[in-house]
Amino acid sequence: FAYLLPAMLSGRKVLVSTGSKALQDQILEKDIPLLLRAMGKPLRVSRLKGRSNYLCRYRLQRFSAEGVAPALVAPLARVADWAGRTREGDVSELTSVPEDSPVWPLVTSTRDNCPGSECPEYGRCHVVEARRQAQEAEILVVNHHLLFSDLALKANGMGDLLPRVDAMVLDEAHQVLDLAGRYFGQHLSSHQLWDWGRDSRAETLAEAGDDECLLAAAAQVETQTTAWRTVLGPGDERGSWALNPDSAEGSAFARLRQAVAELGQALSAAAARGKGLEQCAARGVVLLATVDFFAAHNAPNMVFWQEKKARTVQLHATPLDVAAPLQRHLLEPVESVILTSATLRVGDSFASTERALGLTAVSTLTAVSPFDYARQSLLYLPPLMPEPGHPSYTRACLDAAAPVIEASGGRTFFLFTSHRALQEAAASLPQRLSFPILVQGSMPRPRLLDRFRSLGNAVLLGAASFWEGVDVQGEALSCVIIDKLPFANPSDPILRARTEQCQAAGGEPFRELQIPQAVIALRQGVGRLIRSEMDRGVLMLCDPRLRSKGYGRIFLDSLPPMRRVSSLDAIHAFWRGEA
């Protein structure tokens, strides 16, 4: 309300960007309608999402005519039925088709494969209509990914996605540093290559079905992309990336590069036969340049790293300093920019955020929380815990946590800094507790949260994605337990590069980089507990470094003003209403 109401009364065009869909939904479905009723006058408000969130009528018609794999026939039929009823074409409307269904990439478009104004369905395009409404809106609500995609396009001189505005509000602004690093860098993913190969094959069948060489070249890109991912081995992993030509990965990447080059040449030769082939040829030029960029691996002031997941791999080149592009593309073109979040401060200072983002001459404001933490909450620091590096540390956390969970009647988020610790808890706690145990990854996050709310006495075990953007009000969530201070992994390639940069400049990386990041992450996790003026709850922080290390004071001073205790008796008294 503190930024929405002035924005709505200002008479200016204002863009509001959020870091989560949950907050976006809250603003559009609850907050703005309430404020509009209070204002008593109309206002043009619009939401704009990324292109892949909207149905593409042209691609739906095309794949319905050409046919799809047997497993996709039923979901494609559901999409086709919904397409005749939807007004906005927002794919989130169709809940009967899972958001990760492989049918969605077939019936949505990307900037690469959209025919633009030459599309036969251009006059009825959902993306075009959504952008028209965005141009006319007085208040435009987007998410950070779309905002930074727009900034990156502008930075590369490739047009824009969003209209010009007079002011911007970036809520959940603690995410800005990471997003700026990602979007102002370079990227190459196996998905991009697979999609290009698949689209090239489809366009060839539609516009040059007699070109067997082109079909073979497209299939070869898909084959070599799969081979590249396979040679990296199973599992998820994030680490530095440097190409060794003599390694198995280097050989696979070289074969992939050759396949990309050959398909690009074949597409260029056939481009005159159709618009689709012409588009694929243009994509091939960009992809080959990107492959060569990563093969060369010599961009100064960038850190190269790799993100491997179960079926995909992404390469990233992230700039170490995002201050200059943020200033040039976000701050300078807009008259007023507000960055707001519950977790922008470390202790009582915004200095670490200002330094990381290169902000100068800023105005800062700390608003007092509406919650009475001293009355509504209790911070429990268990005594006699081993150091986090000890082999039995997670078992000690579970031993200390079990009576707290019992005293709280379940109703607990148990948040972990590693999946290994989470899995150890998932194996152990069902034997210790009589409450339902819900484990991250066992079902989609929205369903897991709905189940947690409906049970009323469950224990949810979660890792990174449950530390922020989760809102469970009321008695269903009455206890939050955190196993360790959330320091980033020192082997993280971006942190390691920034650490070296900080050391070279004579700084102290631990205090200037790691502590501020961990404080902000901890405050996000702690923020799951008290979500309304009526909530009551116990926060348990297991990490003994809060009291044994000098920097522990920085973390404690950054937390809400909760009463601190070290005895289970105090927790029982709290739940009896005696404290």
Salt bridges, closest charged atoms under 4 A:
ASP25 OD2 - LYS21 NZ 2.81
ASP25 OD1 - ARG47 NH1 3.16
GLU29 OE2 - ARG47 NH2 3.96
GLU66 OE2 - ARG62 NE 3.21
ASP81 OD2 - ARG85 NH1 2.48
ASP90 OD2 - LYS49 NZ 2.81
GLU118 OE2 - LYS275 NZ 3.42
GLU121 OE1 - ARG124 NE 3.06
GLU129 OE2 - ARG132 NH2 2.51
GLU136 OE2 - ARG132 NH1 2.77
ASP150 OD2 - LYS154 NZ 2.84
ASP178 OD2 - ARG182 NE 3.86
ASP195 OD1 - ARG198 NH1 3.43
ASP199 OD1 - ARG59 NH2 3.87
ASP199 OD1 - ARG198 NH2 3.26
ASP199 OD2 - ARG283 NH1 2.93
GLU203 OE2 - ARG62 NH1 2.72
ASP210 OD1 - ARG273 NH2 2.88
GLU222 OE2 - ARG201 NE 2.92
GLU237 OE1 - LYS308 NZ 3.67
GLU278 OE2 - LYS275 NZ 3.92
ASP292 OD1 - ARG257 NE 2.87
GLU307 OE2 - ARG182 NH2 3.65
GLU307 OE1 - HIS316 NE2 3.17
GLU335 OE2 - ARG12 NH1 3.37
ASP348 OD1 - ARG345 NH1 3.37
ASP372 OD2 - ARG375 NE 3.52
ASP399 OD1 - ARG432 NH2 2.73
GLU424 OE1 - ARG420 NH1 3.25
ASP450 OD1 - ARG453 NH1 3.42
GLU468 OE1 - HIS174 NE2 2.81
ASP471 OD1 - ARG531 NE 2.89
ASP492 OD1 - ARG238 NE 2.83
ASP543 OD2 - ARG545 NH2 2.60
ASP557 OD1 - ARG553 NH1 3.71
GLU578 OE2 - ARG576 NE 2.76
